[in-house]
Amino acid sequence: MTEPDDCIDNIDESGITDESCRIITDDSGRDLYEHFRFTADKGQALLRVDKFLTERLQKSSRNRIQQAAQAGCILVNGKAVKSNYRVKPLDIVQIVMDRPRYDFEIIAQDIPLDIVYEDEYLLVVNKPPGLVVHPGHGNYSGTLVNALAWHFKDNPDYDVADPRMGLVHRIDKDTSGLLVVAKTPDAKTALGKQFFNKTTKREYVAVVWGRPDPADGRIEGNIGRSLRDRLQMDVFPAGSDYGKHAVTHYNTLEALGPVSVVKCVLETGRTHQIRVHMRHIGHPLFNDSRYGGDKILRGVPSATYKAFVERNFQICPRQALHARTLGFVHPASGEEMFFSCPVPEDMTAMIDRWRQLADAAGKR
């Protein structure tokens, strides 16, 4: 297990965190949020971990704690344990989950959802840009989880606060696209394994500054917190002790003069992976304010051109990144499922303007 890490606004290309949380990586490579941590006393008598935690978490039943252990959410000295593990003196016991800690009641809010598919086991939703995924620091309402609480308000079997169900992965607030939600614990376990084993099919569309050379390629380099700016991630040499192994495959779909439309496929899922990797090769995402893409990085800076780019920044006021496709094996039927959603209007309108400019300049 790696050391706990302070949070930035996202844990990976798929989600957000709470500024007050701690993130750890367990032995299987999962990024998890620490919800509780206890250190056993020097004189601690051998005691089952479920009873140890029941005595310290007055609002949690022993059955709920046992379910958490079964889901791999209880760690002792960094390793997942079952509920019959006996706590020893100075053991460090943690409760971890794949989402931020909710220290407040999740309010069901009637927020429109673009549901692509739903059955009794799962739901696939197309998230619009600007919608935060999980409630957390500064975003206690108006999130996708609040919308899901409303959608499932009449389903007695779905508990929005139960970590054994719900969102299986995440995408950034200002990234649009497909997410899958598990409606049962078994579905979440099965889908989670597919994401961990990298057997899911995920494809993103992005607009980047410049023309990648080569047009199609593979980016490999560890991703870790920047040593200069704690709110950014950075790329470090592959195989180094700092950061986590990350690989992104990209293909140029259209070269439009100063910008290009690219397809990105993740081999791993790290914090801001596409955004960081594309900047690393000199092609930040268009209007990505965190990684320098909100400045004019290509083209002759005439007054007319500056006005043109500024208008595109207004049309697409976020990093130009969309999770377009999602494929996985259905957790109950075993059927291979594949979903696709169109690139949203803000990105398509901006891309159309770049096409017109490229056509006029004969640069396509």
Salt bridges, closest charged atoms under 4 A:
ASP5 OD1 - ARG225 NH2 2.83
ASP9 OD1 - HIS272 NE2 3.31
ASP9 OD1 - ARG290 NH1 2.59
ASP26 OD2 - ARG30 NE 2.71
ASP27 OD2 - LYS79 NZ 2.82
ASP31 OD1 - LYS244 NZ 2.35
GLU34 OE1 - ARG22 NE 2.83
GLU34 OE2 - ARG37 NE 2.91
ASP50 OD2 - ARG48 NH2 2.92
ASP50 OD2 - ARG62 NE 3.22
GLU55 OE1 - ARG56 NH1 3.71
ASP91 OD2 - LYS88 NZ 3.79
ASP98 OD2 - LYS188 NZ 2.92
ASP103 OD1 - ARG101 NE 2.53
GLU118 OE1 - HIS151 NE2 3.07
GLU118 OE2 - LYS183 NZ 2.97
ASP119 OD2 - HIS330 NE2 2.69
ASP154 OD2 - LYS153 NZ 3.94
ASP159 OD2 - ARG64 NH2 3.92
ASP162 OD2 - ARG164 NH2 2.80
ASP172 OD2 - ARG275 NH1 2.98
GLU203 OE2 - ARG324 NH2 2.47
GLU220 OE1 - ARG218 NH1 2.78
GLU220 OE2 - HIS245 ND1 3.69
ASP234 OD2 - ARG228 NH2 2.97
ASP234 OD1 - ARG279 NH2 3.48
GLU254 OE2 - ARG355 NH2 2.72
GLU254 OE1 - ARG364 NH2 2.89
GLU267 OE1 - HIS249 NE2 2.64
ASP288 OD2 - ARG275 NE 2.84
ASP294 OD1 - LYS295 NZ 3.52
ASP346 OD2 - ARG318 NE 2.89
ASP352 OD1 - ARG355 NH1 2.57
ASP359 OD1 - ARG364 NH1 3.30
